[in-house]
Amino acid sequence: MIEKDLEKLNIGMDEEVYTLCDENGVEKEYRKILEFQNPTNEKLYYIFAEEEKIEDEELNIFPMVCIEEEDSVRFEPVETDEEFDMIEEVLDILYADSEENE
């Protein structure tokens, strides 16, 4: 879980909302705030924030690996430190780019 300021990342409020289970098996709504594919491992990553907390000044974000199957999509949590580091680097680059454009 990583904290970022939503407004500084210039994330639109028109992104898709998904109903996912949290770590306790409770269904919650999460807004997709970013989607990207890593060219190194070719995995597709979605970055989510809890919908009910989307207006908070700082968000806890939840990176997931998107696995596309024949007729469905499923999400698996990011598990390795290397993947978390890569995701944090991507977010830091977006954050830095948004500050430069202010």
N, C-alpha and C positions, 0 to 999 in steps of 0.2 A: 504494500500500500504506500503510495506516494502522495504528498500534498502539493497542490499547485493552485494558483489563483486563476479561476476560470476566465475572467475578463482579460487578463494579460495574455492568455493563450489564444484569444480571439476565437473562441469556440462558439458556433452558432447555436441558438436555441431551437433550431429546426431539425436537429439530428434525431435519429430513430430512438425510440424507447423500447427496451426489451424487459420481459419479466424473467428473472433468473433466480435461482436459489442461492442464498448466502451460505456461509460455512456451517450454519446450523440447520440447513434444510428449509429455511423460511423463504417464501417467495417475496421478492421485492422488485420494484421497477428501477432499472438502471438506464441512464441516457448514454448512448455511444457518443463520446466526445472526440474520438480519433480512431482512424483505421489506417494501417500501413502494412506493407509486406516487406520483410527483411530479405534483401537480395542474397545474403550469405546462406541462410538456412531455408529460404523460400516459405517460411511460415507467415501466415496472415495474423496480425495482432489487432485486437480491438481494445480500446481503453474506455472504460466505463466509469461513471460517477453515479452515486445513488440519486435517484430522481427527487426524492423528498428533501435532499440537502443541496440541490443544484444552485440555490440562491445564496448559499453560504459564501463568505468571503474566501475561505480556503477550503478546497475539496479534498477528500480522500478519494484517490482514483484506484481503479481495479483493472490491471491489465489481464487480458485473457488471450489464449490462442484460439483462433477460429478454425474449426475443422469442417470443411464443406464435404458432405457426402452426397450420394445420388439425389435424394429428394429433401434433404434436410441440412441444417447447420447445427453444430454443437460447439460449446465453449469449454475449454479446459483451462485451469489456472496455470499461470506461469510458475515454473518450479525451480529453475536454476538461477543462481546468482548472476551468471553471465547474461541471461535474458533480462533480468531486472536491471542490470547495469546498462544494457543496450537501450532498453525502453526509457530509462531515466535520461540517457544521453539524447535520444530523439526529442523528448519533452524539453530538455534544457535548450536544445537548438531552436525549437519552436518558440520557447519563451524568450530567448535572446533576440530572435528575429522580430518578434512582436514589439519588444522594447525599442529596437532600432527604428521601427516604423512609427513610433509615437511622436 
